[in-house]
Amino acid sequence: MIKFVIISRRKPGWTRERFFYEWAFIHVALMLHTPPSMRRFKRYVQHFGNADIPAERLLLPPPLMRWESFAEHLIERLDTSTPGPEYTEQMQPHSFSDTAMEIVYLQGESVFRRADFRSGGVKLLHRLALPPGQAAGAAAEPLRQIWRHEHVPLLLRELTSRGLRKYELSTPVDVDVAQFRGNRRGTLFEQANIELPLGFEELWFDSLEDALQLGSDPQLRATLGASYARCADVAKSYAMVVNERVVFDFVTPGETTPQPAVLNPASLEAQVFKTGRPYHEPRSEGQQPG
């Protein structure tokens, strides 16, 4: 499975509350009634960021772009095309985010998962930047080996007794940028930043205070900071403190949600979605409405 990730922020002049409302309710309602999107996305997760967390409470710097949203779409294979005309007609007119955004395709690997883990709640998202002059793609694999086999074990030793519920690392999937922009011509995605990072970390915690230990505990900050510096450009990396909301999930054992009627055109509910009118059983001859 591939993660299609969109990182963004509110439209200029909007409050964060307005942005989150439009994204959490209007955008989701439109998606649930757009069959191409629902067929393509096997899991959709929204992360609502708090861009006001002080930098001194974070291990990595806050994003310079003050990102506030991290949308994660799980797809079965790499596909940079648009979902189809229904998407363009129903989803695209709803504009709720800034034109500035990052887009990345990732492959995730769950490294640690506590027995009582359930999705949702407080998370840290770390985007690890490549060191200056370091080429992306396969050329960065030696650094990813240091990250995976040396940094991750150290991080787990330090955090598993400090409220860590799950740790997942994700590495970027290379895409044809020209093709992506061509397929998304005329949309907000056309101008998105698609620069490849070293990778992403997702860390789930029991509480916000547990998540902020990484930056506020001097010893932990020094230990993990030195470890990150061995494989990433710490100054250009960033951390987002977010709250995770799983909108739907058709693939995760133990967490799957019922598929919506819009995916089954023959269902009674789908007829209501399509026509906007309640469904009524046909009456036999002579039967009066009741």
Secondary structure, 3 states (H helix, E strand, C coil): CEEEEEEECECCCCCHHHHHHHHHHHHHHHHHCCHHHHHHCCEEEEEEECCCCCHHHCCCCCCCCCCCEEEEEEECCCCCCCCCHHHHHHCCCCCCECCCCEEEEEEEEEEEECCCCCCCEEEEEEEEECCCCCCCHHHHHHHHHHHHHHHHHHHHHHHCCCCEEEEEEEEECCCCHHHHHHHCCCCHHHHCECCCCCEEEEEEECCHHHHHHHHHCHHHHHHHHHHHHCCCEEEEEEEEEEEEEEEEECCCCCCCCCCCHHHCCCCHHHHHHHHCCCCCCCCCCCCCCC
